[in-house]
Amino acid sequence: MIHRQPLHVGWARYYRLWVDHQLGRIREGTRPGWNAVAAAASEVDWAVRLTAGAAALRALRARPGPWTDGKLLALLCVIAFGSLVVAGLLGFALSRWFAGGSGDVLPAAGGAVAVGGALIALVFLVFASVDGDRAGADRIRGRR
């Protein structure tokens, strides 16, 4: 019979194995509780996916009609007034920022975002006012 020497295990490896053994015991003890939590999370995930799918389907089926001239004018006035307010606040913030000489670029970045938002709203307003059926009918009749 051959006598084998046991493997030499360093302290770091021994403590890592001991911690892994203890965590395994804890994991086995808490597994039933985690199964219930996982089942509840899967039900919530299913409900969220179902609701999101239904909302997306409703959004795709929605067909808003073209706005009247009064509604478009009111929206244009609101956007213009909001843009003036933002421009005034932005001008004040940038003047204080420039006079202070700080290296912070937050006011300039905020101004770029505000100007971009106003431009996006105006572009939407311009393209939302075009009636899709009328544009197609003009092309069919030969008008451009």
Secondary structure, DSSP 8 states (H G I E B T S, - for coil): ----------HHHHHHHHHHHHHHHHHHHHHHHHHHHHHHHHHHHHHHHHHHHHHHHHHHH-------HHHHHHHHHHHHHHHHHHHHHHHHHHHHHHHHT----HHHHHHHHHHHHHHHHHHHHHHHTS-HHHHHHHHHHT--
